[in-house]
Amino acid sequence: MSATTAPETAPPAPPPPPPPAAPAGVRKAALRKKLVPYWLLLPGILWLVIFFAAPLVYQASTSVQTGSLEEGFKVTWHFQTYWDALTEYYPQFLRSVMYAATATVLCLLLGYPLAYLIAFRAGRWRNLVMILVIAPFFTSFLIRTLAWKTILSDSGPVVGVLNSLHILDVTSQLGLTEGERVLATPLAVVCGLTYNFLPFMILPLYSSLERIDGRLHEAAGDLYAKPFTTFRKVTFPLSMPGVVAGTLLTFIPATGDYINAELLGSTDQKMVGNVIQSQFLRVLDYPTAAALSFILMAAILAMVTVYIRRSGTEDLV
């Protein structure tokens, strides 16, 4: 009987040689290529740090200071200023939110049909209508608001027409106007806010509507959908990113605005922006003004966060 021999094992393969080291010049070029995006971001980061982050930190320190303009202000971590400011000026906060929300809804109701017209029906007149929409930006915000003071004057044609139609009687009962005048009333302030921020609503709406494929409307028509059903099921849901962006661009600056309430309203229509402006420049109570600013920012941030999460738009969530 012959003995069996075990198979010989092959010797292990030698490890592969290490790759040759890249020249120093190649390594430096690769490093510079990786750093290019960060160098491009550097100007924007510096801008935000200098003109946003640093003032924010300074205002935060101012809000917890105590003292006076004669004796000087010192950081004493007096957080009671926030509570005092909120309890004293909460009517102005509520009024600001109410006025801004009303103006935002009016801008949406007025801006959506116009944006729809520009996107789908304007044709060769599209550029002209777009120029008319952005034309108010070529005029100062202050001058445009002063123009509304002339438009809504007691002897102007607008008030005359409203009086002849007895519309002011209804608005007076609702608390929007007082007697036979519109100036120095909530209606005047809301009208000014609506006019000044209407382009901020139209432009995002147009951008969103313009991206909708027209073949989707044709498909809805082929499926025997009525025009209103097509709008409700196709157009409006696809334009929600523009609706959300437009409402944010309108509501946020309108909440902190004080020009319209100052020129078109009275002391009964003062908004929180008027209080902050007065505390900074007239009363010279810097801690209270800074605390009001932070409360306003926190309130807007909370409302915007909830709104974006509830809106369900994938572009913004």
Buried (B, 14 or more C-beta within 10 A) or exposed (E): EEEEEEEEEEEEEEEEEEEEEEEEEEEEEEEEEEEEEEEEEEEEEEEEEEEEEEEEEEBBBBBBBBBEEEEEBEBEEBEEBBEBBBEEBEEBBEBBBBBBBBBBBBBBEBBBEBBBBBBBEBEEEBEEBBEEBEEBEEEEEEEBBBBBBEBBBEEBEBBEEBBEEEEBEEBBEEEBBBEEBBBBBBBBBBBBBBBBBBBBBBBBBBBBBBEBEEEBBEEBEEEEBEEEEBBEBBBBEBBBBBBBBBBBBBBBBBBBBBBBBBBBBBEEBBBBBBBBBBBBEEEEBBBBBBBBBBBBBEBBEEBBEEBBEEBEBEEBE
